[in-house]
Amino acid sequence: MMIYIYLFSWSLAGVFGVDSVKSVTEGETVSLNLTEIQRDDEITWKFNNIMIAKINVKDSKSRFYEDSADGRFRDRLKLDQTGSLIITNTRTTDSGEYKVTTRSSETPLNIFSLTVYAHLSVPVITRDFPQSSSSSSQQNCVFLCSVVNVSAVTLSWYKGNSLLSSISVSDLSRSLSLHLECLDDSYSCVVNNPIRNQTQHLNTELCHTCSGTSVIIFSVYEHIHSH
């Protein structure tokens, strides 16, 4: 199975534009590189308009405001000789806007939009047994694909390479249900964000295989776990 993920980036000129859009997974290192190097100026970095670092490019003297932004960047920021900012061991709380200004002008030199995504765990598929006494419902195969402690992801069921259903998951633990009469192909559940995906394949032993011209019925609904 191939899941195509498109990463979008753009450059917009002007004060109100975003010069670079970056996405990483938590724990990775990200570099916010300046497009224009100021040889004889003082450069200031702000995170969501909060000052976090400053460097005098001429003598390479840098200063980090460890208590700014609730101290979230303590011991994780570096500035190279060009004034570019390096963030190590990134966290989801690092997501936001990073703005660069100089001493000679308050007009932003560069604006970066950074999104740090949490690690994705492999989704879990379980067999569900609906509370029904009808013989037809007992013969059907009902499966729940679940993810927990995730945000900004999509949870999807696939039959082979064909998408059957999907939901967007924000900050809840969610399950997506799949109803079958029998198995006639390979099935899998995929959780993905814009830069990563994890796949769990359905165990074929959990449901009987279709025979002859048996008809498969799909019924998908969203289930929310209670906390």
N, C-alpha and C positions, 0 to 999 in steps of 0.2 A: 504494500500500500504506500502510496506517496501522497503526503499532505503538503500542499504548496502554501508557503507563508510569504506574504509580501511585506517588505519593510519599506516604509515611506520616509523620505527625507526631502527637504526642500530648502532653498535659500531665497529669502525675500529681502530686497534692498530697503533701506530706510530705517528710521528709528523704531518703528512699531513692528518690524518684521522679526521673524525667528531665523537665525542664520544656520542653525544645525539642530536636528532632532536625533537623539541617541537613545537606544534601548539596550539594556544589559540584564543579565541574571544576577541576583544578589550574590555577593562574594567575589565578583569579578572586579577588575580594575578598569577604570574608564578615564580617558584623556580628553579634556575639552581644549582643543588646540585653537589658538588665535589665528585668524586669517590675515591680520596685519600686525607686524611686529613693531613695537614702539621702542626705539633704541635709547632715547633719553627722556623717559617719562616714568611716572609712578602709576602702576596699574592696580585697580581695586576690583576684587571679586565679590559679588553679592549673590546670596541664595534667597530667592523670594523676597528681594529688597533688604535682606539682612547681611551686613558686612561680615565676611568670613575670612578673607585673606587680602594681603597687600604686598606688592613687591616694587622696589626701585630697580628698574631694568638696568640702569647704568652701572650700579655697584653690586647688583644681584642680592641686595639685602631684602629678605622677606619677613613678613609677620603674619601669624595666624591668630585669629580671635577664637580661642578655644571654647569660651563660654557662650559664644553666639549660637543662635538657632538651637537653644536648649542643650548645647554641648554635643550635639549629635555627630560632629565631624572631628572630635578630639583625636589627635594622633593619626588621622587618616588622610590628611591633605598634604600635597606637595606642589611646589611651583618650580618649573624649569627656567632656564636662562632667558627664554622668550616671554615668560609671563603666563604660559599655558598652565592650566590647572589639572592636576592628577588626583583622582579620588580612589583610594584603595579600599578593599573589603567592603564594597558597596552594600547598602541596605535599602529596603523598600522605602524607608523614610527619607532617602536622598532624592526621591523623585520631585521634580519641580523645575523652576526657571533659574538659570544662572546667567547673571549679567556682568559684563566687564565695562568699566569706565576708566578714564585716565584723569590725571590731575589737571591737564590742560583743557579738558572738555567733559561735561557731564553727559554729553550725547553718548549712548552705549556704543562701545567699540564692537562688541559681539553679544548676541543673546543665544543661549542654548536651552533647549528643552530636553530634560533627561527623565526617562522612566526606568525604574529598577523593578524587575519582576521577581516574585518569589519562586523558589524551586518547585517544579511540578513533580508530584508523586504519581506513580502508575495507578490508574483508576482500578477500582475493585468491582468485579462482577459477581453477583449472588443470585441464586434461584429464589424466586418469590412464589408463595402459594396463597393466592387470593382466597378470602373467606367466602367460599361458594360451595354449595352441595351438588351442583349440576355436574354430571359426568363429563360434559363437553369442556367445561372450564378446568376440570381436573386433568384432562388430557393435554390441554394447551401448555406451552412452555412460556413462563413469564420471568423475565430477568431484570434486575436492577443494576445499573452501573453508577457507582458512587464516587464522589470526590469530597474531601474535607479540607477545611482551613485554606481555602483558595480565594483568589480575587482576580477579576478581570480576565476570565478564561471562558472558553467555549467547550461544552461537553456534547459529544456526538456519537451516534450509532452508525456503523457502516455495514453494508452487506457487500462483501468483496471490496470493490473500489467505489461503490455507489453510496452516497450519503442518504440515510433514511430519515434522520431527525437530529435536531440539535437545540440546545438552549444556552443562553448566556448566563454565567454564574458570577455574581458580584462578591458578596462577603459571607455567603451562607454555605452550609454543607448541603449539597444537593444530590439527588439521584434522578436518573432518566430511565424510564421503564420501556421494555421491549416485549411485545406479545407475539408469539409465534404458534402455529399449529404443528410445525415440524421444521427440521433443518434441511435446507436445500442448497446451502452455500456456506462460505466462511463468514462469520460475523465478528465484529470487533467494536470496542468502545475507545474513543480518543478524546483526550483532554489537551487543549492547546491554548497558548497565548500567542502574541505576535512574533515571538522568537523561538519558542520551543514547543514540542508536543510529546505526549506519552501515550502508548497504545497498550490495551489489554485485549487479548483474543478470547472469544467465547469457547469454553471447553465443550467439544462436540458430544461428550459423554453425558452432558446434562439434559439433552433433549433427543428424542427419537428422530431418525433420519426419514425424510420424505420418501414415499414409494409411489410408483405409477404417476398418475396425474393429480396427486393430492394438491389442494390449494393452500397457499400460505396467506394468513391474514396478519397484517401488521397493525398494531394499535399502540400509539406512543403517548405517554402523558408525563407530566412533571411531578415529582414527589419531593417534598421538603422534609428533611429529618427534624424531629423534635430535639430540642436541646435540653 
